[in-house]
């Protein structure tokens, strides 16, 4: 019976940033599933002021 709540629990969304060729953030996205494409990187949090700039060194989450 304890298995049912575990199955119904939603996964917490994870945060991703889309980087351009120069390494600048172009889009932020939160989802339970990783977006498709090689330029998406997982980040620790979402900050709108990152858009158009390079991510801080401590922003990305280790794979």
N, C-alpha and C positions, 0 to 999 in steps of 0.2 A: 504494500500500500504506500510505502514511502517513495516508490519509484515514480508514481504519477505526478506529484508536484515538481519533481526534477525534470520530467519530460515537458511539462507545460511552462516552465520558467523561460522567460525571454533572455537571450544573451544581450549583455550590455553592448551598445554600439561602440565601435572603434573609430578612430579618426584618421583621415588620410589627406595628403596634400598632393596635388598634381604639379610637377615641376616642369619648366620649359627647358630648352637646350642650354641656357645659361645658369640653370639651377634656381631660377626665381619661381616663387609660388604663383600659380595661375588660378587654382581652385581649391577649396576645402570641401571635404565630404565626410559625413558620419554615417556608418552603416555596420551591420553585423557581419556582412560579407565584404571581402576585399575587392575593390574595383579592378577591372581587367585593364591591362596595359603596363608597360615597363616603367613608366614615369611616375606612377603612384608610389608614395612612400608613407609608411605609417608614422604618425606623430603622436606625441603624448597628450596634446590638447589642441583646441581650435582657437586661434586668435586672428580676428579679421585684419589686423594691421600687418599680417604676414603677406597678404595678397599684393603682388607686384614687387616683392622683395625676396632676398635669399633667406632661407630658414636659419634661425639660430643653431649653433652647433649642438646644443643640448635638446633640441626639439624632436628629433627623430627617435623612434623606438627601435631598439636592436632587434634584429630578426631572429 
